[in-house]
């Protein structure tokens, strides 16, 4: 709701009622033969329910959609009397059907579905005949009046069948009306049709029944001359009329049939003696001259004014126009009341368009003004007015086309020099003063003017001394006094008394002077040097000037010039809310005055010169400091850090990079003035809405000066033009809340019977779906958004359900073509946004169904199925016998092949078992070689100690023979020790043999407590000695690191031993291979360690070989995969080891490897003890 109120604000504030301030009038756009109308007399105008604008001209009927004028020449050569379609009236009936009456050629009814008209030929068949349509009754009859060169006025009725019936003085019986003129027809809320005539008024009673007359008389002196009949919406069954003859207002109660007369005061709205035919000719009685407004006030339009009638007190208020009394009498009639959504009234007169402000009760006359763009194009022969659904006013003139109001352009009140008016804007132009209420004061070289806002009066107040000229803008201080510079002095004016003081500035600036005074918080007046000599201050107390140091053009900062202004040319000054005084320079940047040191702090950043050439400075209500530049756009400046934080330029949406000035509206939006127009900026997210000068101030340009953009006390903005000033409410430029009414007008499809593949239009109105053939798979959709503010920039989006996944942004394009659409159903949807980006919510759609070719239709597929079934049946029948014959043979072949496959499977299983056994035997072979080496050692000890013992026995016998018992006993002790050693080494050999026997047996898979440290140590040494037995050159360091806290665990010892042996053997193999490669200082090392980790036992076998290549790492546990040369490995060792650990013992087998450094295999076994 807020957006609607803001939008309507321009009508309340922009349509000012004072006759003098003609700059404030509504801006009109012209539609005529130049823009596309077939003729410039627009006699009738209607907006239909879809949003199209219909205009009637003397050379055809026009339908306007905001882009194109579609012209209809109605009828045919055979049926028309007049070769030209001269439209007399346009009427929208109860079904929203458009009816058109023409001169001579008849009535025409529009058929939207075919975009054609049905003709109803006038029975008179005379070139001079002209019909006007007024109303439609509840039975569907159309009513209107007919005239013959304005000499005869009679009534006609067209029934739904297309038959005419006439009523008038020249007709007899039930069709007779005793009146020379029938002016109008009207249907009341009850459905009764009423007619105003020159002899009272009448009502229609039904077919074959005479019209019922009221206040009729044979005596012309007793009759009522009723031109128009009106029923107020709030007062059913009460009719209001005007008696033209006696200038009385009439009230008629249709139930009691009582007429009450009300006589305005004689001096008010008195109708002069005017020829009745002249009044008829100006068409003043058959248009709305009585109207009840939104406040339920009843208005009567009359001669040179209006009457507001209070129905409760039966009193009248009179409102005279106050227009030029020298006009002809017929020009002073007001009629045809149209109300805006704000309750103001538009009226017609024979001297042009009239506006009545119901709040101020002031009239305003619209007359052509060649000096003002957008003025009404004619003030005579106003034929029709209309206010459309967007509150836009349309006006039709004879020979001046149609005029349409433009809301945004109407928001601007322009004040320019008017040589016909005293105290208008100065011809020489002028510059507004800054400071407190500074916009009230303007100056040029010779004069200072005082201006009253919202008026066009500029009062000469002060003049420059002889030989002097005012320079630049003035400044009004907080105390309400004015400072302004001349070419010789700084001038002070006490505005209350007019007292003047001057302070010489001569010789202050070489070849120049001071200007552009600005007051800071301390009352100091700052002045800029006109010839690029920096800045001066003036102390009003001491009357002394001070010139501040500055750097010459782009001079670098040095210790000597610290505290100086960063450039010699000042472009703008500003005092922020913290009372800081800021200066923007040309080749520099921002400068802050330091009052403590009486110098300047500069914020020029040589490493980031983007924010330079400062043209404007502004602090918003949230405390953000904004800086406008000449070429870099707009910046937000952080005063704490001394750097800019955000930038807005053309690339990010700004209308133009040269910022002339900055202001803030009541809603907190920034308004950036540029030479191209205004940019409205949201300071929170820097989103931008642009208003190009060409679309809001057509025909105008801004003044070249900077800083001439002010916010007035009432919230309006004021800025200077090249030849005047303009004032506007920023809220009046809010987004237009009325979205377009969107229509899908037609689709373009290929005509299969045509010789070309050009797309032919097919109208879509009234159709929910359209059936197309498979050949019509190229479809163009034509659509339009009916919104007339700035239709050229209305934008569109569409989506074809069944084809598009998302909405397609079409920009301003109003059609789109899809090609090669597959057979199927599609729904086309379209929406539109007005020039302010407000999208439509009620969006049309249409479904098209593209049929497949006959060979892809359902019945074709049914036929295909039947034929296929027949073919299959025949084939089955044909093949059945052959299959039976072949079946037996096939069974025999299958049986034979089955036997072969069974044997092959058995062979494969046998081979697999052999391979596994081979791997086991290979492992056993490695173990046996180690065992043989292990047995050889104890056997050597047994043999050696046996031989020694034999010798000792011989010695002992000798000693016994000699009787040396003590020596014999000593020798027996040695023999006993030898026998103990023989026993020890014998048991060692026995344990080795038993271990070998256990390894050679198949495991029964039962777990038993086992000392894992002993098992690992035993198999480490067996593997080592096994390799040494086969290769005497083999040698490697063996390291062990056993965790004694492990104790025994439940495992299948034989299987785990086989795994450990396999992994250790592989480790010895890889370190030996690496040694053989000839690497210097390489020492083969294999480490076996155990460790208890929570409930898990880890066994690690680590080598310092070459590691496992990454590309084969994921294959090492695959069966039959090996990297060893042929004959040295089966590829089953790691595979069997993996299965033993993971499947038989519920553990894990992992590998860690580093290329070139070695590999560690990790066995993880659960600890169940």
ZIBEL-V984571 format. One line per field, one symbol per residue. ss: DSSP state (H for helix, E for strand, - for the rest). phi: phi as a letter, one per 30 degrees, with the letter a starting at -180 (. if undefined). A space follows every 50 residues. Layout:
ss: ???
phi: ???
This chain:
ss: -HHHHHHHHHHHHH-------HHH---EEEE------------EEEE--- --EEEEE--EEEEE----EEEE--------------EEEEEE-----EEE EEE---EEEEE----EEEEE--------EEEEEEEE-----EEEEEEE-- --EEEEEE-----EEEEE----HHHE-----EEEEEE-----EEEEE--- EEE--------EEE-----------EEEEEE------EEEEEE----EEE EEE----EEEEEE------------HHHHHH--------EEE-----EEE EEE-EEEEEE----EEEEEE--------HHHHEEEEEEE-----EEEEE- -EEEEEE----EEEEE---------------EEEEEE-----EEEEE--- -EEEE-HHHH-EEEEE--------------EE-EE--HHHEEE---EEEE E------EEEEEE------EEEEEEE-----EEEEE--EEEEEE----EE EEEE---------EEEEEE-----EEEEE-----EEEEE----EEEE--E --------HHH---E----EEEEEE-----EEEEE----EEEEE----EE EE-----------EEEEEE-----EEEEE----EEEEE----EEEEEE-H HH--------EEEE-----EEEEE--EEEEE------EEEEEHHHH---- -E------EEE----EEEEEE--EEEEEEHHHH-------EEEEEEEEEE --------EEEEE-----EEEE------EEEEEEEE----HHH-EEEEEE E------EEEE---EEEE-----EEEEEEEEEE-----E-----EEEEEE ---HHH-HHHHHHHHHHHHHHHHHHHHHHHHHHHHHHHHHHHHHHHHHHH HHHHHHHHHHHHHHHHHHHHHHHHHHHHHHHHHHHHHHHHHHHHHHHHHH HHHHHHHHHHHH--HHHHHHHHHHHHHHHHHHHHHHHHHHHHHHHHHHHH -------EEEEHHHHHHHHHHHHHHHHHHH------EEEEE------EEE E-HHHHHHHHHHHHHHHHHHHHHHHH--------EEEEEEEEE--EEEEE EEE------HHHHHH-----------------HHHHHHHHHHHH---EEE EEEE---EEEEEEEEE---
phi: .dddddddedddcdddcddddddddddcccbbdddkddaccccbabcddd jdccbcbdbkcbcccjbbcccccdibddcddcdcdcdcabbcddciddcb cbdicjcbcdcddchbbcccddddhbdddbcbccabdddjdcbacbbchi cbbbcbbcdedjccbbblddcchdcdbdadbcdabacdddjdcbbcbdbi bbbdckdicddccbhcaddddcdcccdbbbcdedbdicccbbdddchccc cbcddchccccbcdeedchdcddbedddddddicccbdcbacdddicccb dbdilbccccddchcbccbddideddddeddcdcahdbcddcjdbcbcbd cjdbcbdddchccbccbdbddceidddacchdcabacddcidccbcbdib icccdcdddddccccbdbddbdideeddiacddcjdhdddcbbbdcbccc cceibccccdcbbdddicbdbidcbcdddicccaccdbbcccbdddcidb bbbdcdidbdhaacahdbccddidccbcddchbibbbbcddciccbccdb ddehdddbedcdjdddadcccabacddcidccbccddcbdbcdcddchbc cccdcddbdecbhdcabacddcidccbcbdbcicbcccddcibdcbbbbe dckddaddddabbbcdciddcccbdckccccdddbidbbcbdedccbeib bddddcicbbcdddjdcbbccdblbbbaddddceeddcdddcbcdabcbd dedddccddcdbdceicdabcbdddcccbcccbaccacdaddcecbbbac djbcdbdcdcicdcaaccchddelcbbcbbbbbddcidddcccdbbccbc dddedcdddddddedddddddddddddddedddddddddddddddddddd dddddddddddddddddddddddddddddddedddedddeddddddddde ddddddddddddiddddddddddddddddddddedddddddddddddddd ddddiddbebddddddddddddddddddddbdddaadcbbbcddddicbd bdeedddddddddddddddddddddddiddidbebbccbbacbhcbcccc ccbcddiceddcddcdcddicbcddejcacicedddddddddcdcicbbb bcbbeickbbccccbdccc
